[in-house]
Amino acid sequence: VCLLHIAYGASSYAVTTNLYLFGGGKKPVSALQDFLIASSQGSNQVLFIAWATAYPNDSCDAFKKDSSRFSHIQIECLSREDTLRNLKFAEKIIRESSGIFFSGGDQSKIMSLLD
């Protein structure tokens, strides 16, 4: 498992942006906790993007279970099929979310959807 956390805020007027990268295997509880705390600083809405996984519903349910300690955070799920069916909704929810988490799986599917 690899975790990288980058916090960026160029000036006192800038919005702090956090990037958490989890790679392979189980997510460390403390790292997921840090991600969810940082994500709760905005809209309290975390978007779980399940574009890469073959099992979007199962993956989303597992993420919700792992995040259940943070009941004040609303977790929305967006599958590849949902995105293709309603692109305007997908764009809206991506803009409104204060945290975005991409599922595991075939990551090339993410880029093919963005093309």
Secondary structure, 3 states (H helix, E strand, C coil): CEEEEEEECCCCCCCCEEEEEEECCCCCHHHHHHHHHHHCCCCCEEEEEECCCCCHHHHHHHHHHHCCCCCCCEEEEEEHHHHHHCHHHHHHHHHHCCEEEECCCCCHHHHHHHC
